[in-house]
Amino acid sequence: DLPPDQRVGRRRKFSDQEVCKYYLCGISPFYAFKNTKSASDAYKYLGMYYDKVCDDKCKAEWEALSQEEKDQYGYEHDLKVLLGKLVADCDHRISKAEEKANMENAPTPLSDTEKEQIEGWSAEMKKLNEESDKAADEGDVDAAEVAVTRIEAVKKMKQDLERSKYPSKIVSVCQVSGVYLSSADSELRKLDHLKGKQYQGWKAIRDRLSELTAQNPPPSRSARDNGTRRNDSSREGDRDRDYRSRDRDRDYRGRDR
């Protein structure tokens, strides 16, 4: 006699072992990231050979339950815990990536020679401004124009040198997926990123986690019962230790007398 899940013609139920409970509750990270660089994030908690089935009929059966009935299974609680771990890992990776991006975006320090050159240009522009003002006051239009022209040339040389110390493109990090982005990316590349499987997967995970966090679903009834039994056992153990301690105290006091 075959077990129920192997009988031919048997209709699958949402509670069957082979059904992906995460999919029932909104999203299966394993399948959301399948064939993407983020797949390793799901593998970390679900394993590389996760083979649970995403069944739409089972999902419809699950969604037809009342919230009170759903809470008995604890599936939403389990999904919240899993998504919380995934998002925490992703946020940690984003933080590290931002540190790296900030280092790459930082300007190259000026050499001592370049610093002297900039100081010299700044001093020259100050002097030329004074000469231009004096020439204007004296009505010497030609001298004033020459000074202004030279000021613009020196200012450009100073700005070019300072700009050359910055990278040609600025690197940033997507706050949803942790993917590196570049200021040199085309609009099409940016659009592809937003439509991509990684971004969409992480966005769905973050959105669902926010919903579940607000909902705060309980663990399964069996998990709650086990926790209660563990707590009861712990309290019983504490009482036993208290009793033994009081007994020892009475023995010691008896010996003292």
BAZA-226116 format. One record per residue (C-alpha): residue number from 1; residue in three letters; chain; x, y, z. Coordinates in nm, 3 decimals, always signed. Layout:
N
PT     i    aa   ch      east     north        up
PT   NUM   ALA    A         X         Y         Z
...
This chain:
257
PT     i    aa   ch      east     north        up
PT     1   ASP    A    +0.000    +0.000    +0.000
PT     2   LEU    A    +0.161    +0.328    -0.115
PT     3   PRO    A    +0.167    +0.633    +0.109
PT     4   PRO    A    -0.098    +0.899    +0.025
PT     5   ASP    A    +0.144    +1.130    -0.158
PT     6   GLN    A    +0.237    +0.849    -0.404
PT     7   ARG    A    -0.109    +0.727    -0.490
PT     8   VAL    A    -0.203    +0.774    -0.855
PT     9   GLY    A    -0.482    +1.027    -0.910
PT    10   ARG    A    -0.459    +1.176    -0.563
PT    11   ARG    A    -0.520    +1.549    -0.554
PT    12   ARG    A    -0.238    +1.739    -0.389
PT    13   LYS    A    -0.325    +1.941    -0.076
PT    14   PHE    A    -0.158    +2.258    +0.045
PT    15   SER    A    -0.040    +2.085    +0.364
PT    16   ASP    A    +0.139    +1.807    +0.175
PT    17   GLN    A    +0.511    +1.780    +0.244
PT    18   GLU    A    +0.615    +1.837    -0.116
PT    19   VAL    A    +0.430    +2.170    -0.142
PT    20   CYS    A    +0.632    +2.492    -0.100
PT    21   LYS    A    +0.473    +2.666    +0.197
PT    22   TYR    A    +0.660    +2.989    +0.123
PT    23   TYR    A    +0.491    +3.007    -0.216
PT    24   LEU    A    +0.152    +2.962    -0.052
PT    25   CYS    A    +0.220    +3.266    +0.169
PT    26   GLY    A    +0.333    +3.501    -0.104
PT    27   ILE    A    +0.682    +3.423    -0.231
PT    28   SER    A    +0.931    +3.139    -0.263
PT    29   PRO    A    +1.282    +3.289    -0.246
PT    30   PHE    A    +1.430    +2.979    -0.406
PT    31   TYR    A    +1.226    +3.019    -0.724
PT    32   ALA    A    +1.232    +3.401    -0.715
PT    33   PHE    A    +1.613    +3.394    -0.743
PT    34   LYS    A    +1.655    +3.081    -0.952
PT    35   ASN    A    +1.925    +3.127    -1.221
PT    36   THR    A    +2.035    +3.465    -1.077
PT    37   LYS    A    +2.339    +3.571    -0.875
PT    38   SER    A    +2.114    +3.598    -0.570
PT    39   ALA    A    +2.034    +3.227    -0.584
PT    40   SER    A    +2.313    +3.161    -0.334
PT    41   ASP    A    +2.122    +3.367    -0.077
PT    42   ALA    A    +1.829    +3.126    -0.097
PT    43   TYR    A    +2.062    +2.823    -0.108
PT    44   LYS    A    +2.210    +2.932    +0.225
PT    45   TYR    A    +1.883    +2.862    +0.405
PT    46   LEU    A    +1.696    +2.623    +0.173
PT    47   GLY    A    +1.980    +2.424    +0.019
PT    48   MET    A    +2.080    +2.390    -0.347
PT    49   TYR    A    +1.842    +2.103    -0.411
PT    50   TYR    A    +1.523    +2.253    -0.272
PT    51   ASP    A    +1.251    +2.065    -0.459
PT    52   LYS    A    +0.923    +2.180    -0.307
PT    53   VAL    A    +0.641    +2.232    -0.556
PT    54   CYS    A    +0.482    +2.571    -0.629
PT    55   ASP    A    +0.123    +2.464    -0.684
PT    56   ASP    A    -0.134    +2.730    -0.775
PT    57   LYS    A    -0.430    +2.511    -0.681
PT    58   CYS    A    -0.282    +2.454    -0.339
PT    59   LYS    A    -0.222    +2.827    -0.310
PT    60   ALA    A    -0.587    +2.897    -0.390
PT    61   GLU    A    -0.688    +2.641    -0.129
PT    62   TRP    A    -0.462    +2.813    +0.124
PT    63   GLU    A    -0.592    +3.160    +0.040
PT    64   ALA    A    -0.948    +3.042    +0.092
PT    65   LEU    A    -0.875    +2.976    +0.460
PT    66   SER    A    -0.961    +3.232    +0.725
PT    67   GLN    A    -0.671    +3.409    +0.898
PT    68   GLU    A    -0.747    +3.219    +1.216
PT    69   GLU    A    -0.712    +2.890    +1.030
PT    70   LYS    A    -0.388    +3.003    +0.864
PT    71   ASP    A    -0.241    +3.097    +1.200
PT    72   GLN    A    -0.275    +2.737    +1.318
PT    73   TYR    A    -0.017    +2.624    +1.060
PT    74   GLY    A    +0.250    +2.889    +1.121
PT    75   TYR    A    +0.350    +2.903    +0.753
PT    76   GLU    A    +0.340    +3.283    +0.743
PT    77   HIS    A    +0.549    +3.303    +1.058
PT    78   ASP    A    +0.809    +3.074    +0.900
PT    79   LEU    A    +0.815    +3.288    +0.586
PT    80   LYS    A    +0.859    +3.605    +0.793
PT    81   VAL    A    +1.158    +3.451    +0.972
PT    82   LEU    A    +1.316    +3.338    +0.644
PT    83   LEU    A    +1.264    +3.672    +0.468
PT    84   GLY    A    +1.402    +3.855    +0.772
PT    85   LYS    A    +1.725    +3.655    +0.747
PT    86   LEU    A    +1.754    +3.713    +0.372
PT    87   VAL    A    +1.696    +4.089    +0.402
PT    88   ALA    A    +1.942    +4.116    +0.693
PT    89   ASP    A    +2.208    +3.943    +0.481
PT    90   CYS    A    +2.132    +4.165    +0.183
PT    91   ASP    A    +2.145    +4.484    +0.392
PT    92   HIS    A    +2.481    +4.378    +0.536
PT    93   ARG    A    +2.611    +4.319    +0.184
PT    94   ILE    A    +2.479    +4.660    +0.073
PT    95   SER    A    +2.660    +4.828    +0.363
PT    96   LYS    A    +2.989    +4.662    +0.265
PT    97   ALA    A    +2.935    +4.747    -0.102
PT    98   GLU    A    +2.873    +5.113    -0.017
PT    99   GLU    A    +3.201    +5.129    +0.172
PT   100   LYS    A    +3.380    +4.996    -0.137
PT   101   ALA    A    +3.190    +5.234    -0.367
PT   102   ASN    A    +3.278    +5.534    -0.150
PT   103   MET    A    +3.645    +5.440    -0.174
PT   104   GLU    A    +3.625    +5.409    -0.553
PT   105   ASN    A    +3.439    +5.742    -0.581
PT   106   ALA    A    +3.684    +5.932    -0.361
PT   107   PRO    A    +3.917    +6.173    -0.547
PT   108   THR    A    +4.286    +6.097    -0.579
PT   109   PRO    A    +4.486    +6.317    -0.339
PT   110   LEU    A    +4.676    +6.609    -0.490
PT   111   SER    A    +5.052    +6.579    -0.501
PT   112   ASP    A    +5.264    +6.847    -0.332
PT   113   THR    A    +5.350    +6.991    -0.673
PT   114   GLU    A    +4.983    +7.008    -0.771
PT   115   LYS    A    +4.892    +7.174    -0.442
PT   116   GLU    A    +5.156    +7.442    -0.506
PT   117   GLN    A    +5.025    +7.488    -0.859
PT   118   ILE    A    +4.667    +7.540    -0.736
PT   119   GLU    A    +4.786    +7.784    -0.469
PT   120   GLY    A    +4.978    +7.973    -0.737
PT   121   TRP    A    +4.674    +7.993    -0.964
PT   122   SER    A    +4.456    +8.109    -0.675
PT   123   ALA    A    +4.705    +8.386    -0.592
PT   124   GLU    A    +4.728    +8.486    -0.959
PT   125   MET    A    +4.348    +8.509    -0.992
PT   126   LYS    A    +4.331    +8.728    -0.683
PT   127   LYS    A    +4.593    +8.963    -0.825
PT   128   LEU    A    +4.421    +8.971    -1.168
PT   129   ASN    A    +4.088    +9.058    -1.005
PT   130   GLU    A    +4.254    +9.354    -0.833
PT   131   GLU    A    +4.413    +9.464    -1.163
PT   132   SER    A    +4.082    +9.431    -1.346
PT   133   ASP    A    +3.901    +9.642    -1.084
PT   134   LYS    A    +4.174    +9.907    -1.095
PT   135   ALA    A    +4.171    +9.921    -1.478
PT   136   ALA    A    +3.791    +9.954    -1.475
PT   137   ASP    A    +3.811   +10.238    -1.223
PT   138   GLU    A    +4.064   +10.416    -1.443
PT   139   GLY    A    +3.856   +10.360    -1.755
PT   140   ASP    A    +4.116   +10.131    -1.916
PT   141   VAL    A    +3.872    +9.892    -2.083
PT   142   ASP    A    +4.138    +9.699    -2.277
PT   143   ALA    A    +4.346    +9.625    -1.967
PT   144   ALA    A    +4.035    +9.514    -1.777
PT   145   GLU    A    +3.933    +9.275    -2.058
PT   146   VAL    A    +4.283    +9.126    -2.074
PT   147   ALA    A    +4.277    +9.063    -1.699
PT   148   VAL    A    +3.931    +8.903    -1.714
PT   149   THR    A    +4.035    +8.678    -2.005
PT   150   ARG    A    +4.341    +8.562    -1.812
PT   151   ILE    A    +4.129    +8.499    -1.500
PT   152   GLU    A    +3.897    +8.270    -1.698
PT   153   ALA    A    +4.195    +8.078    -1.842
PT   154   VAL    A    +4.358    +8.028    -1.502
PT   155   LYS    A    +4.024    +7.932    -1.346
PT   156   LYS    A    +3.973    +7.664    -1.613
PT   157   MET    A    +4.321    +7.517    -1.558
PT   158   LYS    A    +4.254    +7.498    -1.183
PT   159   GLN    A    +3.913    +7.332    -1.232
PT   160   ASP    A    +4.050    +7.084    -1.489
PT   161   LEU    A    +4.323    +6.973    -1.250
PT   162   GLU    A    +4.079    +6.934    -0.960
PT   163   ARG    A    +3.828    +6.742    -1.177
PT   164   SER    A    +4.100    +6.508    -1.302
PT   165   LYS    A    +4.135    +6.377    -0.949
PT   166   TYR    A    +3.781    +6.238    -0.951
PT   167   PRO    A    +3.688    +5.908    -1.123
PT   168   SER    A    +3.529    +5.931    -1.466
PT   169   LYS    A    +3.217    +5.757    -1.336
PT   170   ILE    A    +3.047    +5.735    -0.998
PT   171   VAL    A    +2.959    +5.393    -0.859
PT   172   SER    A    +2.649    +5.347    -0.646
PT   173   VAL    A    +2.471    +5.052    -0.486
PT   174   CYS    A    +2.106    +4.958    -0.538
PT   175   GLN    A    +1.936    +4.986    -0.199
PT   176   VAL    A    +1.694    +4.706    -0.286
PT   177   SER    A    +1.911    +4.436    -0.441
PT   178   GLY    A    +2.269    +4.536    -0.356
PT   179   VAL    A    +2.369    +4.541    -0.725
PT   180   TYR    A    +2.640    +4.788    -0.829
PT   181   LEU    A    +2.525    +5.071    -1.057
PT   182   SER    A    +2.726    +5.330    -1.250
PT   183   SER    A    +2.664    +5.690    -1.346
PT   184   ALA    A    +2.779    +5.586    -1.693
PT   185   ASP    A    +2.490    +5.340    -1.730
PT   186   SER    A    +2.249    +5.419    -2.010
PT   187   GLU    A    +1.879    +5.472    -1.944
PT   188   LEU    A    +1.815    +5.133    -2.104
PT   189   ARG    A    +2.061    +4.967    -1.866
PT   190   LYS    A    +1.890    +5.133    -1.568
PT   191   LEU    A    +1.550    +5.019    -1.692
PT   192   ASP    A    +1.676    +4.664    -1.745
PT   193   HIS    A    +1.799    +4.661    -1.386
PT   194   LEU    A    +1.459    +4.767    -1.249
PT   195   LYS    A    +1.282    +4.506    -1.461
PT   196   GLY    A    +1.538    +4.235    -1.386
PT   197   LYS    A    +1.468    +3.919    -1.189
PT   198   GLN    A    +1.709    +4.008    -0.907
PT   199   TYR    A    +1.562    +4.354    -0.842
PT   200   GLN    A    +1.204    +4.232    -0.874
PT   201   GLY    A    +1.277    +3.937    -0.643
PT   202   TRP    A    +1.434    +4.150    -0.371
PT   203   LYS    A    +1.159    +4.411    -0.399
PT   204   ALA    A    +0.891    +4.143    -0.360
PT   205   ILE    A    +1.075    +3.997    -0.061
PT   206   ARG    A    +1.107    +4.335    +0.110
PT   207   ASP    A    +0.745    +4.423    +0.041
PT   208   ARG    A    +0.620    +4.090    +0.173
PT   209   LEU    A    +0.842    +4.113    +0.480
PT   210   SER    A    +0.697    +4.456    +0.559
PT   211   GLU    A    +0.345    +4.314    +0.535
PT   212   LEU    A    +0.425    +4.014    +0.753
PT   213   THR    A    +0.607    +4.227    +1.009
PT   214   ALA    A    +0.298    +4.445    +1.045
PT   215   GLN    A    +0.078    +4.135    +1.060
PT   216   ASN    A    +0.310    +3.951    +1.303
PT   217   PRO    A    +0.171    +3.600    +1.242
PT   218   PRO    A    +0.223    +3.346    +1.523
PT   219   PRO    A    +0.426    +3.025    +1.495
PT   220   SER    A    +0.237    +2.701    +1.440
PT   221   ARG    A    +0.016    +2.567    +1.716
PT   222   SER    A    +0.249    +2.268    +1.763
PT   223   ALA    A    +0.549    +2.499    +1.797
PT   224   ARG    A    +0.360    +2.708    +2.053
PT   225   ASP    A    +0.262    +2.393    +2.243
PT   226   ASN    A    +0.622    +2.268    +2.240
PT   227   GLY    A    +0.742    +2.606    +2.361
PT   228   THR    A    +0.486    +2.601    +2.641
PT   229   ARG    A    +0.596    +2.253    +2.744
PT   230   ARG    A    +0.961    +2.361    +2.740
PT   231   ASN    A    +0.877    +2.665    +2.950
PT   232   ASP    A    +0.676    +2.452    +3.192
PT   233   SER    A    +0.966    +2.207    +3.220
PT   234   SER    A    +1.206    +2.494    +3.279
PT   235   ARG    A    +0.985    +2.641    +3.550
PT   236   GLU    A    +0.945    +2.296    +3.707
PT   237   GLY    A    +1.322    +2.255    +3.706
PT   238   ASP    A    +1.365    +2.593    +3.870
PT   239   ARG    A    +1.117    +2.498    +4.141
PT   240   ASP    A    +1.300    +2.170    +4.201
PT   241   ARG    A    +1.630    +2.355    +4.237
PT   242   ASP    A    +1.468    +2.600    +4.480
PT   243   TYR    A    +1.331    +2.313    +4.686
PT   244   ARG    A    +1.671    +2.139    +4.695
PT   245   SER    A    +1.841    +2.463    +4.793
PT   246   ARG    A    +1.599    +2.525    +5.078
PT   247   ASP    A    +1.644    +2.164    +5.194
PT   248   ARG    A    +2.023    +2.211    +5.203
PT   249   ASP    A    +1.984    +2.534    +5.399
PT   250   ARG    A    +1.770    +2.356    +5.656
PT   251   ASP    A    +2.029    +2.077    +5.685
PT   252   TYR    A    +2.311    +2.325    +5.743
PT   253   ARG    A    +2.114    +2.515    +6.004
PT   254   GLY    A    +2.035    +2.186    +6.176
PT   255   ARG    A    +2.406    +2.096    +6.192
PT   256   ASP    A    +2.493    +2.441    +6.330
PT   257   ARG    A    +2.250    +2.385    +6.617
